Amino acid sequence: MSSHNQSEIFNIAQLTCPLCRSKNIKLHYNIKKYTLQFKVDKCADCGFIFMNPRLKDRAMIDLYSENYYTGNAEYSYYDERQALKHSEYVWKKRVKKIRQYTDSGNFLDVGCAFGGLLKTASDYFTPFGIELSKYSGKYPKSLFGDNIHIGSLADHSFKADFFSVITMIELIEHLADPAAAVSECFRLLKNNGLLVIQTANMDALQAKLLKDKYAYYMPGHVSYFSKSNLVDMLQRAGFKKIKIFYPVEFGLLPKLLKSRYQFKSGFDYLRWVRIAYYHYISKIRFGNFAATSSMVVYAFKKE
């Protein structure tokens, strides 16, 4: 990629850590496995890893076009509507877990994509969503109207103290200013409200062994957390009660059932051995150590 193209896609490199503002940052990895190559730095003081320089806003939005959801891009995801039956196993179990802490009210999914989680949550909550992608966001907007905002946490019009639950499922790693986003979630939540974050723990053995080959290093991911600096960021935003689940809060069975959407023959059930192994090895943890990188954080707003 030429320097001209680089200047069109990337911002100027940051000289301080976006989380703790330390100047003690240095190159962590050069990620070269994508056509869009990028660098990630690491803060020696708080351990936060971040893309540096970061993508410009326009370049970030362009990543989430129709091609991203249809598998026609190098960096892509799947259209959850094509796996609706199987994805619902996870959504239903997640909503059931959330309802152990708060069972009604307004429910905001940040990065709601096609609105699958919201549709499931709407059996108990009033659904709201924020989605950056115009392509995926138009579908939940057709279901829930003005309750869906096409944009970001920085430009919505929702009121403070309005939501009982906010979810950010594999979303916070896409945000250039995660501290501001978490603070905004705190402002939007009612007292006793719940923020759910699913992301990777970069301090875990899995990420450390794989180094720059770890799958989480991809063009749309600009912020990479450890358990400790994610908790610190939440506490600075005002969250006092924080609970962490490894690898997820909804158990193994929904993951197994969801995986069947990719199965083409009976032999594919052998994948369940790998999925189960990963799930149970994820239970190995102590202090800030974890064997695998998967984690889900429940943060509660308490006065």
C-alpha positions as CSV (number, residue, x, y, z in Angstrom):
1,M,0.0,0.0,0.0
2,S,1.5,3.4,-1.0
3,S,2.0,6.2,1.5
4,H,-0.7,8.1,-0.4
5,N,-3.2,5.4,0.2
6,Q,-2.0,5.1,3.8
7,S,-2.8,8.8,4.4
8,E,-6.3,8.3,3.0
9,I,-7.1,5.4,5.2
10,F,-5.2,6.0,8.5
11,N,-5.1,8.8,10.9
12,I,-1.9,10.3,12.3
13,A,-0.3,7.9,14.8
14,Q,-1.1,8.5,18.5
15,L,1.7,9.3,20.9
16,T,-0.1,8.3,24.1
17,C,-2.2,5.4,25.3
18,P,-5.9,6.0,24.6
19,L,-6.8,4.5,28.0
20,C,-4.3,5.8,30.5
21,R,-2.6,8.6,28.5
22,S,0.8,7.2,29.2
23,K,3.6,8.0,26.7
24,N,5.2,4.6,27.4
25,I,3.9,2.8,24.3
26,K,5.7,0.8,21.7
27,L,5.1,-1.4,18.7
28,H,3.6,-4.7,19.6
29,Y,2.9,-6.4,16.2
30,N,2.8,-5.7,12.5
31,I,-0.3,-7.4,11.2
32,K,0.4,-8.5,7.7
33,K,-2.1,-11.3,7.1
34,Y,-4.7,-9.0,5.4
35,T,-4.4,-6.8,2.3
36,L,-5.1,-3.9,4.7
37,Q,-1.9,-4.2,6.8
38,F,-1.8,-2.4,10.1
39,K,0.2,-2.0,13.3
40,V,-0.8,-2.4,16.9
41,D,1.0,-0.8,19.8
42,K,1.0,-1.8,23.5
43,C,1.0,0.4,26.6
44,A,3.7,-0.7,29.0
45,D,1.8,0.9,31.9
46,C,-1.7,-0.5,31.6
47,G,-1.3,-3.2,29.0
48,F,-3.8,-1.8,26.5
49,I,-3.2,-2.9,22.9
50,F,-4.5,-0.6,20.1
51,M,-4.3,-0.1,16.4
52,N,-1.8,2.7,15.8
53,P,-2.3,4.6,13.6
54,R,-6.1,4.0,13.6
55,L,-8.4,3.9,10.6
56,K,-10.2,7.1,9.6
57,D,-14.0,7.1,10.3
58,R,-14.8,6.8,6.6
59,A,-12.5,3.8,6.2
60,M,-14.0,2.2,9.2
61,I,-17.5,2.6,7.9
62,D,-16.5,1.2,4.5
63,L,-15.5,-2.1,6.2
64,Y,-19.1,-2.9,7.0
65,S,-20.6,-2.8,3.6
66,E,-22.8,-5.5,2.0
67,N,-19.7,-7.5,1.1
68,Y,-18.7,-7.8,4.8
69,Y,-22.0,-9.7,5.5
70,T,-22.1,-11.7,2.3
71,G,-18.6,-13.2,2.5
72,N,-17.4,-11.3,-0.5
73,A,-14.7,-9.3,1.4
74,E,-11.4,-10.5,2.8
75,Y,-12.5,-9.2,6.2
76,S,-16.1,-10.5,6.6
77,Y,-18.8,-11.7,9.0
78,Y,-21.9,-13.7,8.4
79,D,-25.5,-12.7,7.9
80,E,-27.2,-13.9,11.1
81,R,-30.5,-14.2,9.2
82,Q,-29.1,-17.2,7.4
83,A,-28.5,-19.0,10.7
84,L,-31.5,-17.7,12.6
85,K,-32.7,-21.0,14.0
86,H,-29.3,-21.9,15.3
87,S,-28.3,-18.5,16.6
88,E,-31.4,-18.3,18.6
89,Y,-30.1,-21.0,21.0
90,V,-27.4,-18.5,22.1
91,W,-29.7,-15.4,22.1
92,K,-32.4,-17.1,24.2
93,K,-29.9,-18.4,26.8
94,R,-28.2,-15.0,27.0
95,V,-31.5,-13.2,27.5
96,K,-32.4,-15.7,30.1
97,K,-29.2,-15.1,32.0
98,I,-29.6,-11.3,31.7
99,R,-33.1,-11.6,33.2
100,Q,-31.7,-13.1,36.4
101,Y,-30.5,-9.5,37.1
102,T,-33.1,-7.4,35.4
103,D,-36.2,-8.8,33.8
104,S,-37.9,-5.8,32.0
105,G,-37.4,-2.3,30.7
106,N,-35.6,-0.8,27.7
107,F,-32.9,-3.0,26.1
108,L,-30.2,-1.4,23.9
109,D,-27.9,-3.6,21.7
110,V,-24.9,-1.5,20.5
111,G,-23.7,-3.0,17.2
112,C,-27.1,-4.8,16.7
113,A,-26.3,-5.9,13.1
114,F,-29.6,-7.5,11.8
115,G,-31.3,-7.3,15.2
116,G,-31.3,-11.0,16.1
117,L,-30.5,-10.5,19.8
118,L,-33.0,-7.6,20.0
119,K,-35.8,-9.8,18.4
120,T,-35.2,-12.4,21.1
121,A,-35.0,-9.8,23.9
122,S,-38.3,-8.2,22.7
123,D,-40.2,-11.0,24.3
124,Y,-39.4,-9.3,27.7
125,F,-37.9,-5.9,27.0
126,T,-38.5,-2.9,24.7
127,P,-35.8,-3.2,22.0
128,F,-33.5,-0.5,20.9
129,G,-30.4,-0.7,18.8
130,I,-27.4,1.2,17.4
131,E,-25.7,0.0,14.2
132,L,-22.9,1.7,12.2
133,S,-23.6,-0.3,9.0
134,K,-26.4,1.1,6.9
135,Y,-26.6,-2.3,5.1
136,S,-27.3,-4.4,8.2
137,G,-29.0,-1.7,10.2
138,K,-31.9,-1.2,7.7
139,Y,-33.3,-4.6,8.6
140,P,-33.8,-4.1,12.4
141,K,-35.0,-0.6,11.5
142,S,-37.7,-2.2,9.4
143,L,-38.8,-4.2,12.5
144,F,-38.4,-1.6,15.3
145,G,-38.5,1.8,13.5
146,D,-37.1,4.8,15.2
147,N,-35.9,2.6,18.1
148,I,-32.9,1.7,15.8
149,H,-30.2,4.4,15.3
150,I,-27.9,4.1,12.3
151,G,-24.8,5.6,13.6
152,S,-22.8,5.3,16.8
153,L,-22.8,5.9,20.6
154,A,-21.4,9.3,19.8
155,D,-24.3,10.6,17.7
156,H,-27.5,9.1,19.0
157,S,-30.4,10.9,20.6
158,F,-31.4,8.5,23.4
159,K,-32.0,9.9,26.9
160,A,-29.9,9.5,30.0
161,D,-31.1,6.9,32.6
162,F,-33.3,5.3,30.0
163,F,-32.0,1.7,29.6
164,S,-32.2,-1.3,31.9
165,V,-29.8,-3.3,29.8
166,I,-27.1,-2.4,27.3
167,T,-25.3,-5.1,25.4
168,M,-22.0,-4.8,23.4
169,I,-21.4,-8.2,22.0
170,E,-18.0,-8.4,20.3
171,L,-18.3,-4.7,19.7
172,I,-16.0,-2.8,22.0
173,E,-12.9,-4.0,20.1
174,H,-14.3,-2.1,17.1
175,L,-14.3,1.3,18.9
176,A,-11.6,3.9,18.6
177,D,-12.5,5.5,22.0
178,P,-13.8,2.6,24.2
179,A,-13.5,4.7,27.4
180,A,-15.9,7.3,26.0
181,A,-18.3,4.6,24.9
182,V,-18.4,2.9,28.3
183,S,-18.9,6.3,30.0
184,E,-21.8,6.9,27.6
185,C,-23.3,3.5,28.5
186,F,-23.1,4.4,32.1
187,R,-25.0,7.7,31.5
188,L,-27.7,5.9,29.5
189,L,-28.3,3.2,32.1
190,K,-30.8,3.4,34.9
191,N,-29.6,2.8,38.4
192,N,-29.2,-1.0,38.8
193,G,-28.9,-1.2,35.0
194,L,-26.6,-3.8,33.4
195,L,-23.9,-3.4,30.8
196,V,-22.9,-6.7,29.0
197,I,-19.5,-6.8,27.1
198,Q,-18.2,-9.7,25.2
199,T,-14.6,-9.4,23.9
200,A,-11.2,-11.1,24.0
201,N,-8.8,-11.1,26.9
202,M,-5.4,-10.4,25.3
203,D,-3.6,-11.4,28.6
204,A,-4.8,-14.9,28.2
205,L,-2.4,-17.7,27.2
206,Q,-4.2,-18.3,23.9
207,A,-3.5,-14.8,22.6
208,K,0.1,-14.7,24.0
209,L,1.0,-18.1,22.3
210,L,-0.4,-17.2,18.9
211,K,1.1,-13.7,19.0
212,D,0.4,-11.8,15.7
213,K,-1.3,-14.9,14.3
214,Y,-4.1,-14.6,16.8
215,A,-7.4,-14.4,14.9
216,Y,-8.6,-11.4,16.9
217,Y,-6.1,-9.2,15.1
218,M,-8.2,-8.0,12.1
219,P,-8.8,-4.7,10.3
220,G,-12.0,-3.8,12.1
221,H,-10.6,-4.4,15.6
222,V,-8.8,-1.3,16.9
223,S,-8.9,-1.9,20.7
224,Y,-7.7,-4.9,22.5
225,F,-8.2,-5.4,26.3
226,S,-6.9,-7.5,29.1
227,K,-9.3,-8.4,31.9
228,S,-7.6,-6.0,34.3
229,N,-7.6,-2.9,32.1
230,L,-11.2,-3.5,31.0
231,V,-12.2,-3.7,34.6
232,D,-10.2,-0.6,35.4
233,M,-11.9,1.3,32.5
234,L,-15.4,0.2,33.7
235,Q,-14.6,1.3,37.3
236,R,-13.4,4.7,36.1
237,A,-16.7,5.1,34.2
238,G,-18.6,4.6,37.5
239,F,-19.4,0.8,37.5
240,K,-18.9,-0.6,40.9
241,K,-20.1,-4.2,40.7
242,I,-18.4,-6.3,37.9
243,K,-18.8,-10.0,37.2
244,I,-16.7,-11.9,34.7
245,F,-17.7,-15.2,33.0
246,Y,-15.2,-17.5,31.2
247,P,-15.6,-18.2,28.3
248,V,-19.3,-17.1,28.1
249,E,-22.2,-16.8,30.6
250,F,-24.6,-19.1,28.8
251,G,-22.8,-22.4,28.9
252,L,-21.7,-25.0,26.3
253,L,-24.9,-26.4,24.9
254,P,-26.1,-23.3,23.1
255,K,-22.7,-23.0,21.4
256,L,-22.9,-26.6,20.2
257,L,-26.4,-26.2,18.9
258,K,-25.5,-22.9,17.1
259,S,-22.5,-24.5,15.4
260,R,-24.8,-26.9,13.5
261,Y,-25.7,-24.1,11.0
262,Q,-22.4,-24.9,9.3
263,F,-22.8,-28.7,9.3
264,K,-23.2,-30.5,6.0
265,S,-22.8,-34.1,7.1
266,G,-22.9,-36.2,10.3
267,F,-19.1,-36.1,10.4
268,D,-19.3,-32.4,11.2
269,Y,-20.5,-33.4,14.7
270,L,-16.8,-34.2,15.4
271,R,-16.3,-30.4,15.7
272,W,-18.2,-30.6,19.0
273,V,-15.1,-32.2,20.5
274,R,-13.0,-29.2,19.7
275,I,-15.7,-26.7,20.8
276,A,-16.2,-28.6,24.1
277,Y,-12.5,-28.8,24.7
278,Y,-12.1,-25.1,24.2
279,H,-15.1,-24.4,26.5
280,Y,-13.7,-26.5,29.4
281,I,-10.1,-25.4,29.0
282,S,-11.4,-21.8,29.4
283,K,-12.3,-22.7,32.9
284,I,-8.6,-22.7,33.8
285,R,-7.9,-19.3,35.3
286,F,-6.6,-17.6,38.4
287,G,-6.0,-13.9,39.1
288,N,-5.4,-12.2,35.8
289,F,-4.4,-15.5,34.1
290,A,-6.7,-17.3,31.8
291,A,-6.0,-20.2,29.5
292,T,-8.2,-18.9,26.6
293,S,-9.1,-15.4,25.6
294,S,-12.9,-15.6,25.6
295,M,-14.7,-13.5,28.4
296,V,-18.0,-11.9,29.0
297,V,-18.3,-9.0,31.5
298,Y,-21.4,-7.9,33.4
299,A,-21.1,-4.4,34.8
300,F,-23.8,-3.0,37.1
301,K,-24.6,0.7,37.6
302,K,-25.1,1.2,41.3
303,E,-25.6,4.5,43.1
